[in-house]
Amino acid sequence: MAKPGGPEVFGGSSGGDEVVAAFPARHLPPPTLRDLPDAPRSYWRLIGPGIVAAGVGLASGEFLLFPYIASQVGLVFVWAAIVGLLTQYVLNMEIERYALATGETALTGFSRYWRHWGLVFAILTYFANLWPGWATSSATLVTYMFGGDAVWIAIGMLLAIGLILTLAPVIYVALERAQMVKVAAVVLLFVVGAIFAIGAPAWRDLPQVVTNPQIPAEQLGFATLLGALAFAGAGGGQNLVQANWIRDKGFGMGKYIPRLVSPITGEPEAIPSTGYVFLPDEGNMKRWHGWWRFANVEQLTTFVLITFLTILFTSLLAYATVFGQSDLSNNISFIRTEGEVLGERVGPWFQYFFWFVGALSLFAAALGIVDYTSRLAADVITTSYARDANESKIYAGLVWGLVFIGIAVLLAGFTQPLALVIVSAVVGGFMMFIYSGLLILINRKVLPAPIRVRGWRLAGLVWSILLFGVLSALTFRDQLAKLFGG
């Protein structure tokens, strides 16, 4: 098998020529034929990208949107988290399929058909994340604990994020460690809250999640509901960056692609090729099945499980504490009320612990969001427009650009966290509608025949197109009605 030092090319093989020729080469160079690396024998060492995805995703949907919905209408919409997560599991695995097989990101695969697809998604991701709703939300929770001005605290957080992402020697490693700390803190909150804060009536009402499902659009509007569904776990550009994260972790063909490092403290690495593809012979297919099995287990046991338990718990906690209060605010301040009720039930220490974990979670989410927004854009620029450029330097510039734009948005007075998060989520849902179809294109037409998407996974992508297409259309109609008073 080829070693990481250089590609092993299978010259003169008609089968190899066919495999390479399946990749459109009008806009990008064709991939190089190379053996797939050995599948992992020990899973534990490579667990991480799913935790990063869960950690970054444990934010708007989990700590804001779903608990807010539960505080307003009870547990009748938690079922949507299951739908959203299972849909995103299919999306994530099809994004990972292409990256495992080629070492390229899904955006690079899209760009093989139209050069500017990557740019379209990078711009949409930037637009979704220009509004620093996560940093603002984290800062708001900090003011509940220590006082102060949320705007200036949020600005300090954005500057800290910029420093972390440009000074860490290997950026993925720093991100993974931050998200693991966050997940551990959330698990501790679960344990204490389940024992002391959620009373018997709330536990008795838990079956409503499946016995009384509703779509409370009249009370909350389609924008809020689409936001919760789209951001149940990840959403928008975060799903697409799953390819970059597994590549940096060394999954599949990603083992041959250099990792993104700090331009200041990191060791420079060679500019990567566009990607690789393997001949589907007996040895490579055995290795493929090993990688595919591992990637599915990693996603299910980290991203899906952690995220669902978090949504269920935070919704149950909001339901047990503030649901039914007539004077409850319809913005993020409901979390302040929730914390105060928790303090009365469990003790003042738990009130502050709840706010601390929420603030930490939202800060870690903001860290991940700035990373993946900049990572996607840097990958697009160096793949489709400036192949000789230093990706790490472009990434660092994009990080600071997003930080300064976020600061400008805050100073301009756009500081309502829930509204900012809903804007981001609606854009994310529209993106998912588009790239669900493109994933069918690249995973049906260009990959070697034995590993192409088919069966229930193909049906899952079609479902994703229909789900996010319909919800985006309904949300658009809802917003037009509000705009014109209809």
N, C-alpha and C positions, 0 to 999 in steps of 0.2 A: 504493500500500500504506500501511497505517496506520503512523504514526511512534510511537515509544515514549512520546510526550507524552500520548496519550490514545487511548481505544479508538475504533475505527471500527465503527459499528453498522449492520448491513444491515437497515433497517426495511422492512416490507412484503414481504419475501421468504418465500414459502411454504416454499421449501427451507431457508431460514435458521430459520424457526419449527420445522420438523421436527428439525433438528440440535440446537437448544437444548432442545426438548421431550423428547429422548431421555434427558436428565440428570434423575434424580429430584431434586425440589426440596422434598420434605417437610421435610427436616432442615437443608438448606443452600440458599442462594440459587442460582438457575440461573447458568450461565456467560454471559459476554458474547460475542457474535459478533464476531470480529476476524480480519483477515488474518494468516496465518503469516509471520513474518519471513523474509527471504532466507536461503537455505541458505549455509553457509560456502564460499567459493572456495578458501581456504587452510586446510588442516586443522591445521597446526602450532600456530596461535595458540590453538585450542580444545582441544587435547589436554590432559588433566589429570584429569577425574573417574575414568577407568579406572585411572590411576596412583595416585590417592588410594585407590581401592577396593583395588588390589593392595597398596599400602603399608600401609594399615590391616589388611588381611587377612594380610599376611606376619607372622604371629605365632604363635597357638596351634597351628594345623594345620601350619604350615611349620617352625617352630623347636622345637616341643614334641611334638605328637601323632604326626605322621608319622615324624620321626626316632626317637621313642621306640619306635614300632611296629617300625621297621626294626632298631633295636638288639635287639629281643626275638625277632622272627621272620624277619628278613631283608626282602627286596624283594617279598615275595609279595602285599602289600596296596597297593602303590603304584598299581596299576590303578584303585583307588577314587578317587584324586585326579582322574584323567581323567573318570570318571563324575560326580564331584561338581562339577568345574569346568564341564563342558558343560551340566549341569543348571542350574547357577547362571548361566551365560551366557544361557540361555533366560529364566530368572526376571528377571535384570537388564534384559534387553531389553524384556520385557513391562512392567516397572516404568517403564522409560524411555519406552515407547510412550505410555503415558497422560500422563506429564509433558511430553513433547514436544508432544503434541496439545492440551494444556489449560493448562499452567503449574501445574496442581495436582499434589500428591503422590498416590501410590497410596492412602495412608491417607485422604486427603480423598475419593477416589473410593469407597473402602469405606464411609466414613461417610455417603455419600449414601443408602445402603441401610439402614443402621442407625447411628444417631448415635454409638453408643459403640464401634464397631469400632476406631477410632483409639486410644481409651483402652485397650482390651484389649491391643492390640499395644504401646502405650507401656509399660504395666505389665509385660507379659512381657519386653520389652527391658530394662527396669529390673531385673527379677528376675534375668535372665541376667547382668547386668553389675554387680550389687551386690557380687559377690565379686571383689576386685581382683587376679585371677590374673595379669594381664599385668604390672601394676606390681610385684607380688611376684616374678614370674619375672625381670624386668629387674633388680630389686634383688639377687636371689640371684646373678645373674651378676656384678654389681658386686662382691659380696663375694669372689668367686673371684679378682678382680683386686687389690682393695685391702683386703679384710677388712671388718670392721664388722658391724653388726646389720642383717639384711635387712629387718626390720620397720620400723625407723626410717628406713632409706634409702627404702623404699617409701612411707612417709608423706611424706617430703620430695619425692618424685616426684609424688605426688598433689597436693600444694600447688603445685608448679611448673606442673602441668597446668592447675590452676584459674586461675593468674595468666596463663598464655599465652592461654587461651581467652576470658578476659574483658578483656584489654588489647589484643589484636590489633584494629586498626581494622576490617578486613574479615576475618572469621573463616575463611572458605573459603580465602582467599589464604594465610594463615599455615599452615593445614593442608596445602595443596597443596605449599608449599615444604618443609615438614618431611618429607612423604612422599617427595618427589623426592630429598632428601638421603639418606634411608634406602635407597631403591631403588639409588642410585648406590653406596652402601657395600656393599650385598648383592652387586651385580654384580662389584665388585672382589674380594670374598671368593670368588665363583665362580671367577674367572679364576685366582687364586693357588691355590685349593684343587684345581681340576681338574688343574693342572700338577704340583703338588708333593705333594698329600696323598692322592689317590685312586690306589691302585696298580692294576697290570694285572689281578690276580684280580677286583677289584670291577668293573672295566669289562667283563670277560668275563662276569660274572654279570648284567649289566644287562638282557639280554633276558628274564630271569625275570619282569620286570614284566608282560610279555604272554604268555610261554610257560608260566608256572606261577602263575596267579592263585589266591589262596586267601582264605577268610574265617576268620581265626584267632580265632573267638569264644571257643573253649574256653580258649585261653591268655590272652586279654586282656579278654574280656567285651564285650557289645554296647554298653555305654555308651561305652567308649573308641573302638570302631569307628565308632559313630554320630557321636561328636564329631569324629573325623578327617574323615569324609565330609561332615558338615554344615559344618565349618570349613575345607574345602579351598578357600581363596580368601577368602570372606567368611562368610556364615552369619547366620541370624536377622535381627535388626533392621538389620544393615549392608546387606543387599541392599535393604531398603525405603528406606533413606536415599539410595540412588543417585539417586532422583528429586530430593531436596533439593540434592544436589551438582551435578547437571547444570543445575538451575534457577539456582543461584548463578553458574554459569559462563556462563549466557546461552544455553543450548540451546533451540531451538524457541520455544514460547510462554513459556518461562522468561525470555526477554529482557524481558518486560513486568512481571516480578515483582521487587520490591525485594530486595536481598541482606540476609542477616543480618549485622549489624554489632555492634561493641562498644558497650554503653550508656555507656561511659566515654570512649573515644577515637574512636569512629566517628561519621560524619556521619549524623544522623537522616534516615530515608527514610519515604515515605508508607506507610500501612497498605495491604497488597495487597488486591485483590478476591479472591473465591473462585477465579476462573480464567476462561479464555477457551476458545472453540472456533471452528474455521474452517469456512466453507462449502467443501465439496470440489469447487470448480470447477477449471478447467484450470490457472490460475496457482497456486493453493494446492497442488494435487496435485503440480505440478512441484517446488515448494519442499519439500513433504513428502518426496518421494522423495530429494531431496538431503540433508535432515536425517537420514532413516532410514539411508541408506547410510553417512553419516559416523558416526553413533552406533554402528552395527555394527562398522565398521572400528576405531573408537576402543576399543571393549570387547575385541575379539579381539586387537589388537596390544599392548594394555597389560595389562588385568586377566588375561585368560586366559593369554597367553603368559608374562608375567612370573611369574605364580603357579605355573604348571606347572613351569617351569624351576627355580624355587626349591624346590618340593617334591621334585622329582627329585634335585636336587643335595644338599639337606640329608639326604634319606633315604640317598643313596649314600654321603655322607660318614660318617653314623652306621654304616652297614653296613660300610664299609671300615675303621673304626677300633675299634668296640666290640662288634660282633655276635659272639656266641659266647663272650663272657667269662662265666664261671660266677658270678662274684661281683658282677655288674652290678646296681646299685640299680634298683628299679622305680619311681623317682620322678625329679624333675628333676635330681638329682645325677648322672644318667648324662651330662649335658652337661659336667660338671666332668671326668669320666673321659675323655670324648671330647676335650676341650681338651688334657688332659695327654698323650694319645696323639699328638695333632697336634703338640704341642710337641716330642715325641721324634722325630717323623718329619721335620718341616720346620724346627723351631727354636723357641726360647722365644717369639720375637716373634709367631709365627703363633698360638700358643696364646692369647696375650692379645688379638691382633687378632680371633680367632674369638669370644671372650667379649665383646669390645667391640662388635662388629657385632650379636651376639645381644642384648646389653643395649640398644643403640640401637634395634634393630628392635622390641623388645618395649615400650620406652618410647614410641616413635612410635605403636605400635598402641594403647597405653593412651590416648594423647592423642586419637587418632581415635575410640576407643570412647566416651570421655566426651563427645566432641563429638556423635557421631551419636545417642547415647542421649538427650542433652539436646535436641538439634535436633528429633528425632522428637516428643518430648513437648511442646516449645514450639509446634510446628506444630499438633499436635492441640488444645492448649488454645486457641490464638488462632483456629483455624478453626471448632471446634465448640462452644466454651463461653464464650469471652471475646473476641469479635471486635474490640472496641475497645482491647484491652490492647496494651502495647508488647511485641512478640515478643522483642526483644533483651534486655529486662530479665528477662523470664520465663526465657529461655535461660540468662542469667548465674546466676540463682537456682538453676536446676536443675543447672547445672555444679557449683556449690559444694555443693549438697545431695548430689550423688553423691560428690564428693570427701570430704565429712565422713562419709558412710555407709561408704565404703571404709576410712577411717581407723578408724572404730568396729569394723568387721569384723576388721581387723588387730589392734587392741588387745584384742579379745575372744579372740584366739588362733587364728583360722581363717587359717592361713598356709601351707598346703600348696599350692603353685602348680598342680601337675598335677591334683589333685582339684578345685580351684576352676575350672580351665579346662574340665574334663569336665562339671561342673554347668552352666556357661554354654552349652556346646555342645549338650547334650541339650535344654535349653530352646529353643535356636535351631532345632534340627531339628524340634521340635514346631510352632514358629511357621511354618516353611516349609511344612509339611504344610497348615496352615490357609490361609495367604495365597496358595498356589498356586491353590486353588479360587476365591478371591475375585478373582484377576487374570483368570481366565476370565470371571467375571461382568462386570467393568467394561470389559474390552477386547472383549467380544462384544456387549454390550447398549447401551452409551452412546456409544461413539465413532462418528463417521460411517462408514457401511457400507464405503467403499473402503479404510479403514485398519484395520479390525478384525482381530484375531488369527485365523488360520486355518491349515490345512495342518499341516506338520511342527512349527511352533511351538506350535500348539494341542495336538498330540500330546505335545510336550515338557512342557507344563504338566500334562497328565494323568499322564505318567510321574513328574513331581515329586510329585504327590499320592500316588501309589502307593508311590514310593520312601520318602519321609519318613514316610508313614503307617505302613507296615510296619515300618520301622526304629524308629520311636517306640514302637510296640506291643511289639516284641521287647525293646527296652530296658526298658520299663516292667515287662514280665514278668520279665526278668532281675533287676531291682532288687527286685521283690517276693519273688522266690525267695531272694535274699540276706538280705532283711529277716526272713523267716520261717523261714530255714534249710532251704528246700526245694530 
